[in-house]
Amino acid sequence: MFSQDGNALLWQHNHETLRIEPWGQDSLRVRITRNACIRDDLPNALLPVAPAEPTITLGADAATIRNGAIQATVSASGALEFRNAESGKVLLSELLPEVYYLPPAPRQFRPGEGDLYHIEAAFAAYDDERLYGLGQQPHGRLDQKGCVIDLVQRNTRVCIPFLLSSRGYGFLWNMPGIGRVELGMNGTRWIAEAARQMDYWITVGRTPADILRHYADATGHPPMLPEWAAGFWQSKLRYRTQAEVLEVAREYKRRGLPLSVIVIDYFHWTLQGDWKFDPEYWPDPAAMVQELDRLGVKVMVSIWPTVNPLSENFAAMDHAGYLVRSDRGVRPNRVFVDNRPAGPVYVHFYDAMHPGARDFIWQRVRENYYRYGIKLWWLDTCEPQTDPEDPANMRYYLGSGVEVTNLYPLLHARAFFEGMQSEGETEIVLLCRSAWAGSQRYGAAVWSGDIAPTWDSLRRQVRAGLNIALSGIPWWTTDIGGFEGGDPDSPAYRELIVRWFQFGTFCPIFRLHGRREPFRDGTGGPNEVWAFGDAAYGIMREFLFLRERLRPYILAQMRIAHETGLPPMRPLFVDFPDDASCWAVDDQFMFGPDLLVAPVLYAGATEREVYPPAGTAWTDAWTGTELPGGQTISARAPLNRIPLYLRAGASLPIRSPAL
């Protein structure tokens, strides 16, 4: 029943094989199958690791494996229990507390097609446990205990199946297929609709920062964020012409405003899948890039993974097998209006899981954008967003959509990351609408998708940003002001966008985007900082310069993220794990170790409650007033101010030197 295979512990019984092995510091990888053998070649998020020498003990009724501070025990029945080997605390257990005459097995393998199974893993629940991460979810909760989360990529929903627990462990469901996780009060259950084997990774840490470091070591560290990327990004849906883009950039410079990046959104192309500028509206991209470069502004271009059947590339891609195909009926597609002909058309998706297809799209982008000096890529609709959503009908180079589809955004990013590397580029930033575990190693900056321009949406963004930060993605942003609408002439909307802009100042990526009213001819209304009236402009202008003053501090935090996996934007408990109150605070955050940010999230509010963590003193960054931690205070928040507090001993240039 029990045996040792090199540095791995094996349990085998009735056609089921369980393998546990060390996978990084204080971490274990668990794989279980009812097929002939454990597979090493299946798509997953984990990077190779150096061999480790665990302590393995084989007994008649149980066996254990210990790797540093984590220990797993396997019973004779195959049930698993994970403990902190230093404290003895149970972290996660398949030994469910319910009492049945014939208890249900904690692991379920229901046969599917071929050697695919419907797989379930059930673990005991704990009343005092808090659970964070799971990518980006729009439900507005930081602690996800009690939630049921679909493991699928959707617009505004980013599937990264990694959890950080208040019990002191991190858990990665290391399978990229469609599934679900149920974080119930009476149990936790992970479900894969179709997989060849169960595969998960678990780590232990003395602090949340330890867990995040282990996770980055296992799935990949982000590159170092380039200096320019810490500045302000201007975007809207959409700048229609080369002349519009240049005039906006010139106006920022005429006003003396900082601007690092300007974004060219969709429909700048001839057809989807041509991946090139429409020369009628973009007659000289090289000259445009050169002028913007003289202004100190980088250009980012939206690249979609969709291919119009009328595209000049469609026939070649179809012949080579570079398009996502179907298992039955019509191939996966999306109905969308393209430039030519007028009206809706069925566009198809290239297969990012095919190495040849990844090289093909990069070569088109290289020829039609990169050679003009454009080096920044906005990878929109990269879930991929099909209509209808039917992963079971999608067949990729790597297998059935039900088994592998969540990998799509990671491998799409890989195409551009490796393409840029092949050109000798080292400063690689990809703005992505979706991601999977490990996307950070390909320079993926994630934004929260097509969100509403409402106060409720703003509140949800705070929790979404904190959870994706705990899922390995340190580069994150929102559409400041929301995407779907917003009237620049409305006093109510002007208040909202000012508060959102203040929040965005302290997001890792500082980016203004949206489809403002009125929306006509495929483009929205004005969305520059001066578009919302003089009062709003005056406030937003001051925060632009505040962001500039903080750039050295931000880049120092990005260096830490690169080296350790610790995200710059994070919940209070990451820095103050011993303060129990910090685990419940979900509407304020740390921006690096020294700055506490408490965004204003309700209309008309001019003050809000703030909890400065215990264990240190704090200073109001606006007034210089000192106060002790560990108590809730009422913070003044007039429209031109977001509550900010500096940790004892910290000094940051929050206030303008002119004040």
C-alpha positions in Angstrom: 0.0 0.0 0.0 2.8 2.5 0.9 6.2 2.8 -0.8 8.9 5.3 -1.5 9.9 6.3 -5.1 13.0 8.5 -4.9 11.9 11.6 -2.9 8.2 10.8 -3.3 5.7 8.9 -1.1 3.3 6.6 -2.9 0.0 5.0 -1.9 -1.6 2.5 -4.2 -4.8 0.7 -3.8 -7.6 -0.7 -6.1 -6.2 1.0 -9.3 -5.7 4.3 -7.5 -2.2 5.8 -7.2 -1.4 8.8 -5.0 2.0 10.5 -5.2 3.2 13.2 -2.8 6.6 14.9 -3.3 8.4 18.0 -2.2 7.9 21.0 -4.6 9.7 24.0 -3.3 10.3 25.3 0.2 7.8 24.0 2.9 5.6 22.8 0.0 4.2 19.5 -1.4 2.7 18.5 -4.7 -0.1 15.9 -4.6 -1.1 13.9 -7.7 -3.7 11.2 -7.8 -4.9 9.1 -10.7 -6.9 6.0 -11.5 -5.2 5.7 -14.9 -2.2 3.6 -15.5 0.4 6.0 -14.1 1.0 9.5 -12.8 1.6 11.8 -15.8 4.4 14.4 -15.8 3.5 15.9 -19.2 0.1 17.4 -18.5 -0.4 21.2 -18.6 -0.1 22.8 -15.2 1.2 26.0 -13.5 4.2 24.6 -11.6 7.8 25.3 -12.6 10.5 22.6 -12.2 12.2 22.7 -8.8 15.5 21.6 -7.4 15.4 18.1 -5.8 14.7 18.0 -2.1 15.3 15.4 0.5 12.1 15.0 2.5 11.6 12.8 5.5 9.4 9.8 4.6 8.1 7.3 7.2 6.3 4.2 6.1 4.1 2.3 8.6 1.6 -0.4 8.5 -1.4 1.8 9.0 -0.1 5.2 7.8 2.8 6.9 6.1 4.1 10.5 6.4 6.2 12.8 4.3 7.7 16.0 5.6 9.3 18.8 3.6 10.5 21.6 5.9 7.6 23.0 7.8 4.9 20.9 6.1 3.9 17.3 6.7 1.4 15.1 5.0 0.0 11.9 6.5 -1.7 9.2 4.4 -4.0 6.7 6.2 -4.4 3.1 5.1 -7.6 4.1 3.3 -5.7 6.8 1.4 -7.2 9.8 3.3 -4.9 12.8 3.5 -4.1 15.2 6.3 -1.7 18.2 6.1 -0.1 19.7 9.2 2.3 22.5 10.1 5.2 20.2 11.0 6.6 22.8 13.4 3.5 23.6 15.4 1.5 20.4 14.8 -1.5 22.4 13.7 -3.8 20.7 11.2 -4.0 22.8 8.0 -6.2 20.8 5.7 -7.8 17.4 6.1 -9.7 14.9 4.0 -10.9 13.4 7.3 -14.4 14.9 7.2 -16.2 15.3 10.6 -19.6 14.0 9.4 -20.5 10.6 10.8 -22.0 8.1 8.4 -22.4 4.3 8.6 -20.8 4.3 5.1 -19.0 7.7 4.8 -18.6 9.2 1.3 -15.1 9.0 0.0 -13.3 12.4 0.1 -12.1 11.9 -3.4 -14.3 11.1 -6.4 -13.3 9.9 -9.8 -16.2 9.5 -12.2 -15.3 8.1 -15.6 -15.6 10.4 -18.6 -14.5 10.1 -22.2 -11.2 8.2 -22.7 -9.0 8.6 -19.7 -10.7 11.8 -18.5 -12.5 11.8 -15.2 -14.9 14.1 -13.4 -12.8 14.7 -10.2 -13.8 16.0 -6.8 -11.7 16.6 -3.7 -13.4 17.3 -0.3 -11.8 18.7 2.8 -13.0 19.6 6.2 -14.1 23.1 6.9 -13.2 25.3 10.0 -15.5 27.9 11.4 -12.7 30.4 12.0 -11.0 30.0 8.7 -10.9 32.9 6.2 -10.1 32.3 2.6 -8.6 34.7 0.1 -7.3 34.8 -3.5 -9.0 32.8 -6.4 -8.0 35.4 -8.9 -10.4 38.2 -9.5 -14.1 37.8 -8.8 -16.8 40.6 -9.1 -18.8 39.5 -6.1 -17.5 42.2 -3.8 -16.1 40.0 -1.1 -12.5 39.8 0.2 -13.0 36.8 2.5 -14.5 34.2 0.2 -15.6 31.7 2.9 -19.1 30.7 2.0 -18.8 31.4 -1.7 -19.2 29.1 -4.7 -16.7 30.1 -7.4 -16.8 28.8 -11.0 -13.4 27.9 -12.2 -13.7 29.5 -15.7 -12.5 32.6 -17.4 -15.0 35.3 -18.1 -15.0 39.0 -18.7 -14.5 40.6 -15.2 -13.8 37.1 -13.7 -10.2 35.9 -13.7 -9.7 32.2 -12.8 -6.6 31.7 -10.7 -7.3 28.6 -8.5 -5.1 29.6 -5.6 -6.3 30.2 -2.1 -4.5 31.8 0.9 -5.9 30.6 4.2 -5.9 32.3 7.6 -4.9 28.9 8.9 -1.4 29.4 7.5 -1.4 27.6 4.2 -1.7 28.3 0.5 -3.4 25.9 -1.9 -3.2 25.7 -5.7 -5.7 23.5 -7.7 -3.2 22.8 -10.4 -5.5 21.8 -13.2 -6.5 24.3 -16.0 -9.9 22.8 -16.8 -13.4 23.9 -16.1 -14.6 23.3 -12.6 -15.8 24.8 -9.3 -14.7 25.4 -5.8 -17.3 25.3 -3.0 -16.1 27.1 0.2 -18.9 25.9 2.4 -19.3 26.1 6.2 -19.6 22.3 6.3 -16.7 21.5 3.9 -14.6 22.7 1.0 -14.9 20.9 -2.3 -12.8 21.3 -5.4 -14.3 20.0 -8.7 -12.7 19.4 -12.1 -15.2 18.6 -14.9 -12.6 16.7 -16.9 -9.0 15.8 -15.9 -6.7 12.9 -16.3 -5.4 13.1 -12.7 -5.9 15.2 -9.6 -3.1 17.7 -9.1 -2.7 20.2 -6.4 0.1 22.0 -4.5 0.1 23.1 -0.8 2.5 25.2 1.1 2.8 26.5 4.6 4.3 29.8 6.0 4.7 31.6 9.2 3.2 34.7 7.6 1.1 35.4 4.5 4.3 36.9 3.0 6.0 33.6 3.3 3.2 31.8 1.5 3.2 34.4 -1.3 6.9 33.9 -1.7 6.6 30.2 -1.9 3.8 30.5 -4.5 5.9 32.9 -6.6 8.9 30.4 -6.4 6.5 27.6 -7.6 4.7 29.4 -10.4 7.0 32.2 -11.4 8.2 35.6 -10.4 7.0 38.7 -12.3 9.6 40.6 -14.3 10.8 44.0 -12.9 8.2 46.6 -13.8 9.8 49.2 -16.1 10.2 52.7 -14.7 7.8 54.3 -17.3 5.0 51.8 -16.4 4.7 53.2 -12.9 3.4 56.5 -14.4 0.0 57.5 -15.8 -1.7 55.7 -18.7 -4.3 57.6 -20.8 -6.9 55.5 -22.6 -10.5 55.7 -23.8 -12.9 53.8 -26.1 -11.7 54.9 -28.6 -9.2 57.2 -30.3 -10.3 56.7 -34.0 -7.3 58.3 -35.7 -3.6 58.9 -35.5 -4.4 62.7 -35.4 -6.6 62.2 -32.3 -3.9 60.3 -30.4 -1.3 62.9 -31.1 -3.5 65.8 -30.2 -4.3 64.2 -26.8 -0.7 63.6 -26.0 0.2 67.2 -27.1 -2.5 68.6 -24.9 -1.1 66.7 -21.8 2.2 68.2 -22.5 0.9 71.7 -23.2 -0.8 71.6 -19.8 2.4 70.3 -18.2 0.8 67.1 -17.1 2.7 63.8 -16.7 1.8 61.1 -19.2 3.7 57.8 -19.6 1.5 55.7 -21.9 -1.3 56.4 -24.4 -3.4 53.5 -25.6 -4.9 52.8 -29.0 -8.0 50.6 -28.5 -9.8 48.2 -30.9 -10.9 48.9 -34.5 -7.7 50.6 -35.4 -7.3 47.6 -37.7 -8.4 46.7 -41.2 -10.0 43.4 -40.2 -9.8 41.3 -37.1 -7.1 38.8 -37.7 -5.1 41.0 -40.1 -3.3 42.5 -37.1 -2.4 45.8 -38.7 -3.4 49.5 -38.8 -6.0 50.7 -41.2 -4.0 53.2 -43.3 -7.0 55.4 -43.9 -6.9 56.5 -40.3 -3.4 55.6 -39.3 -1.4 56.8 -42.3 2.1 56.9 -40.7 2.4 54.9 -37.5 6.2 55.3 -37.5 6.0 59.1 -37.4 3.3 58.9 -34.7 5.5 56.7 -32.5 8.5 59.0 -33.1 6.6 62.1 -32.1 5.2 60.4 -29.0 8.6 59.2 -28.1 9.9 62.8 -28.2 7.1 63.7 -25.8 8.2 60.9 -23.5 5.1 58.8 -24.2 4.9 55.1 -24.9 2.3 53.6 -27.3 0.2 50.6 -26.4 -2.0 48.9 -29.0 -4.9 46.6 -28.5 -4.4 43.1 -30.1 -7.4 40.7 -30.2 -7.1 37.0 -30.6 -10.0 36.9 -33.1 -9.8 36.2 -36.8 -12.5 37.3 -39.3 -13.1 34.7 -42.1 -12.4 37.6 -44.5 -9.0 38.3 -43.0 -6.0 37.9 -45.2 -4.6 35.4 -42.6 -7.7 33.2 -42.2 -7.1 30.7 -44.9 -3.5 30.1 -44.0 -4.3 29.7 -40.3 -7.3 27.4 -40.9 -5.1 25.2 -43.2 -2.3 25.0 -40.6 -4.7 24.2 -37.7 -4.0 27.4 -35.9 -7.7 28.2 -35.1 -9.6 26.8 -32.1 -11.8 24.1 -33.6 -15.0 22.4 -32.5 -15.8 18.9 -31.3 -19.3 19.2 -32.9 -21.1 21.6 -35.1 -20.0 25.1 -35.7 -16.5 26.1 -34.6 -16.3 28.3 -31.5 -16.8 32.0 -32.4 -18.1 35.3 -31.4 -20.5 37.6 -33.2 -19.0 41.0 -33.5 -19.2 44.0 -35.8 -15.9 44.4 -37.8 -14.7 47.2 -40.0 -15.6 45.6 -43.3 -18.2 44.7 -44.3 -20.6 46.8 -42.1 -22.7 44.7 -39.8 -22.1 41.6 -37.6 -19.7 38.8 -38.5 -18.7 35.5 -36.9 -15.1 35.9 -35.8 -13.0 32.9 -34.7 -10.2 32.5 -32.2 -6.6 31.5 -32.9 -5.3 28.6 -30.8 -2.9 30.1 -28.3 -2.1 26.6 -27.1 -0.5 25.8 -30.5 3.2 26.8 -30.5 3.0 27.4 -34.3 -0.1 29.6 -33.9 1.7 31.6 -31.2 4.6 32.2 -33.5 2.3 33.1 -36.4 0.5 35.8 -34.5 3.7 37.3 -33.2 5.2 37.4 -36.7 2.2 39.4 -37.9 2.4 41.7 -34.9 6.1 42.1 -35.4 5.7 43.0 -39.0 2.7 45.4 -38.6 3.4 47.1 -35.2 6.7 46.3 -33.7 8.7 47.5 -36.7 7.1 50.9 -36.2 8.5 51.1 -32.7 5.4 49.9 -30.8 6.4 47.6 -27.9 3.4 47.5 -25.6 0.5 45.1 -26.1 -3.1 45.2 -24.8 -4.4 41.6 -24.9 -8.1 42.1 -24.8 -10.9 39.5 -24.8 -8.3 36.8 -24.0 -10.5 34.5 -21.9 -11.4 33.7 -24.8 -14.9 35.2 -24.8 -17.0 33.0 -27.1 -20.7 33.2 -27.7 -22.2 31.0 -26.5 -19.8 29.9 -23.8 -19.3 26.2 -24.4 -15.8 24.9 -23.4 -17.0 21.3 -24.1 -17.3 22.2 -27.8 -13.8 23.7 -27.9 -10.8 21.6 -29.1 -7.4 23.0 -28.6 -3.9 21.8 -29.6 -3.5 20.6 -26.0 -6.9 18.9 -25.7 -10.6 19.4 -24.9 -11.7 22.8 -23.7 -13.2 21.3 -20.6 -9.8 20.0 -19.7 -7.5 22.9 -20.6 -9.3 26.1 -21.6 -8.3 28.2 -18.5 -4.7 28.1 -19.8 -5.6 30.3 -22.8 -4.8 33.7 -21.4 -1.5 32.5 -20.0 -0.3 31.0 -23.3 -1.6 34.0 -25.2 0.6 36.2 -23.0 3.5 33.8 -23.5 3.3 34.4 -27.3 4.0 38.1 -26.9 6.4 37.7 -24.0 8.6 35.2 -25.9 8.2 37.2 -29.1 9.5 40.3 -27.5 12.3 38.4 -25.9 13.3 37.0 -29.3 13.8 40.7 -30.4 16.1 41.3 -27.4 13.5 43.3 -25.5 13.6 43.2 -21.7 10.9 45.7 -20.7 7.8 43.7 -21.4 4.4 44.7 -20.1 1.2 43.0 -21.3 -2.2 44.4 -20.3 -4.5 41.4 -20.1 -8.2 40.9 -19.4 -7.6 37.4 -18.0 -4.9 35.3 -16.5 -4.2 31.9 -14.9 -1.8 30.7 -12.3 1.7 31.7 -13.5 0.6 34.4 -15.9 2.8 36.9 -13.9 6.0 35.3 -15.2 5.0 36.5 -18.7 4.7 40.1 -17.7 0.9 40.0 -17.4 -0.8 43.1 -15.9 -4.4 42.4 -15.4 -7.3 44.9 -15.4 -10.8 44.2 -14.1 -12.6 44.1 -17.4 -15.8 45.8 -18.5 -17.2 47.1 -15.2 -20.0 49.5 -14.5 -19.5 53.2 -13.7 -21.2 53.0 -10.2 -20.2 53.3 -6.6 -21.1 49.7 -6.0 -18.7 48.7 -8.8 -15.9 50.9 -7.2 -16.4 49.1 -3.9 -16.1 45.7 -5.6 -12.9 46.7 -7.3 -11.1 47.2 -4.0 -11.8 43.6 -3.0 -11.1 42.3 -6.5 -7.8 44.0 -6.6 -6.7 42.7 -3.3 -7.7 39.1 -4.1 -5.9 39.0 -7.4 -2.8 40.4 -5.7 -3.0 37.4 -3.3 -3.2 35.2 -6.4 0.3 36.0 -7.7 -0.6 39.0 -9.9 1.2 42.1 -8.6 0.4 44.3 -11.6 -3.3 45.2 -11.6 -5.6 48.1 -12.5 -9.2 49.0 -13.2 -10.9 51.2 -15.8 -10.9 54.4 -13.6 -14.5 55.6 -13.7 -15.8 52.3 -14.9 -16.1 51.1 -18.5 -19.7 51.0 -19.5 -20.8 54.7 -19.6 -20.5 57.7 -17.3 -21.6 61.2 -18.3 -18.6 63.7 -18.0 -21.1 66.6 -17.6 -23.0 65.0 -14.7 -22.0 66.3 -11.2 -22.8 62.9 -9.7 -20.5 61.1 -12.1 -17.8 63.8 -11.6 -17.7 63.0 -7.9 -17.5 59.2 -8.7 -14.6 59.6 -11.1 -12.6 61.8 -8.7 -12.9 59.2 -6.0 -12.1 56.4 -8.4 -9.1 58.4 -9.7 -7.8 58.8 -6.1 -8.1 55.0 -5.6 -6.4 54.4 -9.0 -3.4 56.6 -7.9 -2.6 53.8 -5.4 -3.2 50.9 -7.7 -0.1 49.2 -9.1 -1.0 50.4 -12.6 -2.5 53.9 -12.9 -4.8 53.9 -15.9 -7.8 56.0 -17.0 -10.1 54.2 -19.5 -13.8 53.9 -20.3 -16.6 54.4 -22.9 -18.0 57.7 -21.8 -21.3 59.2 -22.9 -22.3 60.1 -25.6 -21.5 56.9 -27.5 -21.7 57.2 -31.2 -19.9 55.9 -34.3 -18.1 53.3 -32.3 -16.4 55.8 -30.0 -17.2 57.2 -26.6 -17.2 60.8 -25.3 -14.1 62.6 -23.9 -12.2 60.8 -21.2 -9.1 62.9 -20.5 -8.5 64.4 -17.0 -9.7 67.8 -18.1 -13.0 66.4 -19.5 -14.9 66.4 -16.2 -15.1 70.1 -15.3 -12.6 72.5 -13.7 -13.2 71.3 -10.1 -12.6 67.7 -10.9 -9.7 68.6 -13.1 -8.0 70.5 -10.4 -8.2 67.5 -8.0 -7.1 64.9 -10.6 -4.2 67.1 -11.6 -2.9 67.1 -8.0 -3.1 63.3 -7.9 -1.3 63.0 -11.2 1.6 64.8 -9.6 1.3 62.9 -6.3 1.7 59.7 -8.3 4.8 61.1 -9.9 6.3 61.9 -6.5 5.6 58.4 -5.3 7.2 56.7 -8.4 10.5 55.9 -6.6 8.6 54.3 -3.8 6.4 52.4 -6.2 9.3 51.1 -8.1 11.0 49.9 -4.9 7.9 47.9 -4.2 7.9 46.5 -7.7 11.5 45.4 -7.1 10.3 43.5 -4.0 7.4 42.0 -6.0 9.9 40.8 -8.6 12.3 39.3 -6.1 9.8 37.9 -3.5 6.3 37.8 -5.1 5.0 40.2 -2.4 2.5 42.5 -4.3 2.6 46.3 -3.6 -1.2 46.5 -3.1 -2.2 44.1 -0.4 -4.7 43.5 2.5 -3.7 44.7 6.0 -3.2 41.2 7.3 -0.2 40.6 5.0 1.8 43.2 6.9 0.1 42.7 10.3 -0.9 39.0 10.5 -0.9 39.1 14.3 -3.6 41.7 14.5 -6.8 39.7 14.3 -8.8 42.8 13.3 -6.8 43.2 10.1 -8.1 39.9 8.7 -11.6 41.4 8.6 -10.8 44.7 7.0 -11.8 44.7 3.3 -12.1 48.3 2.2 -8.6 49.7 2.9 -5.2 48.3 2.0 -1.4 48.7 2.3 0.5 50.2 -0.6 3.9 48.9 0.2 4.9 48.6 3.9 4.6 52.2 4.7 1.4 53.6 3.3 -2.1 52.8 4.4 -4.8 53.7 1.8 -8.5 54.1 2.7 -10.4 55.0 -0.4 -13.8 56.8 -0.2 -16.4 54.5 -1.6 -19.8 56.1 -1.1 -21.4 59.1 -2.8 -21.4 62.3 -0.8 -19.1 61.0 1.9 -16.7 63.5 3.4 -15.4 61.2 6.2 -14.9 57.5 6.7 -13.9 55.0 9.4 -10.3 53.8 9.2 -8.5 51.1 11.1 -4.8 51.7 11.5 -3.3 48.3 12.5 -1.9 47.7 16.0 1.7 47.3 16.7 2.9 50.6 15.4 2.0 54.3 15.4 0.7 56.1 12.4 0.8 59.6 11.0 -1.9 61.3 8.9 -0.1 61.9 5.7 -2.1 65.1 5.0 -2.0 66.8 8.4 1.0 65.3 10.2 -1.1 64.3 13.1 0.2 61.2 14.9 -2.1 58.5 16.3 -1.7 55.0 17.8 -2.7 51.9 15.9 -5.2 49.3 16.9 -8.3 51.6 17.1 -10.9 52.7 14.6 -10.9 56.4 13.9 -13.1 58.8 11.9 -11.0 60.3 9.1 -11.8 63.5 7.3 -12.2 63.1 3.6 -13.3 66.2 1.6 -13.5 65.6 -2.1 -9.9 66.6 -2.7 -8.5 64.1 -0.2 -8.3 60.3 0.2 -7.4 59.2 3.8 -3.7 58.2 3.8 -1.5 57.2 6.8 2.2 56.6 7.1 3.6 53.9 9.3 5.8 55.1 12.1 9.2 56.1 10.8 8.1 56.4 7.2 8.5 59.5 5.1 6.8 59.8 1.7 6.1 62.9 -0.4 2.3 62.9 -0.1 1.8 66.6 0.2 2.7 68.9 -2.6 5.9 70.9 -1.9 3.8 74.0 -2.6 1.5 73.3 0.3 
